Amino acid sequence: MIFEYLLERFKDEDLKKVFALSLLYGLAVGLVFGLLYGLAFSLVYGLVLGLVLGFVLGFAHFINFFAFLGLASLISHYPNPLPLWVFFVIIFILIEVFFWSDKQKPKKNQNKITFTLLKKGEALLETIMILGYANLIRLGIEKISKFQNWDVILRWVGYIGAGIIILIMGLGIIYLYIKLNSLKYRK
C-alpha cells in the first residue's frame, strides 16, 4: 500500500527506477550488514559464553569426580586399623564442624528445617570430599613407598633439569647479546 502510493507519486519513469533501485540497494545493504553484525556478535558472544560455561562446569565436574572417586576408594580400600565406629564418629564430628562453621543464615520467609537439612547435606558432601581426598592421598603414599625404580625417575628429572638450565643459559646469552648491542643507540 505504501509502495503503491509512492510509485503513484513518481510520474517520471526514471524516478520510479531510482526509487526501485534505492529500495533494493537499501534492503541489500541492510540485510548484509544485519547478517554480518548478527553473525559476528552471535559468534563472539556464543564463543565467550561457551568458554566460560565450559570452564566452570568442567572444573566443577573435575572436583566432584575426584571427590566421588575418593569416596569409592574409601569404600573399596577402607583403612584396616581404623574401627568402623571410629570412622563414623569422625564423619559425624566433621559434619558438625562444617555445619557450625557455615555463616549463612536463612532468609526471613525461608523454612528453617529445610534450610538446616540443606546445610547438613552440604556438610555431608564436604566431609565425603575431605575423607575421599585423604584416602586417595593415603593410597598414593602407599604406592609411592612400594615403588622400586627411583633411579630411572631421578635420571629423567636430571635430564629435564639440565635441559631447563641450558635453555635458560642460552636465553640469557641471547638477551645479553641484544642488550649489549642496544648500547650502540645510547649516544
Secondary structure, DSSP 4 states (H G I P E B T S, - for coil): -HHHHHHHH--SHHHHHHHHHHHHHHHHHHHHHHHHHHHHHHHHHHHHHHHHHHHHHHHHHHHHHHHHHHHHHHHHS--TTS-HHHHHHHHHHHHHHHHHH------TTS-HHHHHHHHHHHHHHHHHHHHHHHHHHHHHHHHHHH---HHHHHHHHHHHHHHHHHHHHHHHHHHHHHHHHHGGGG-
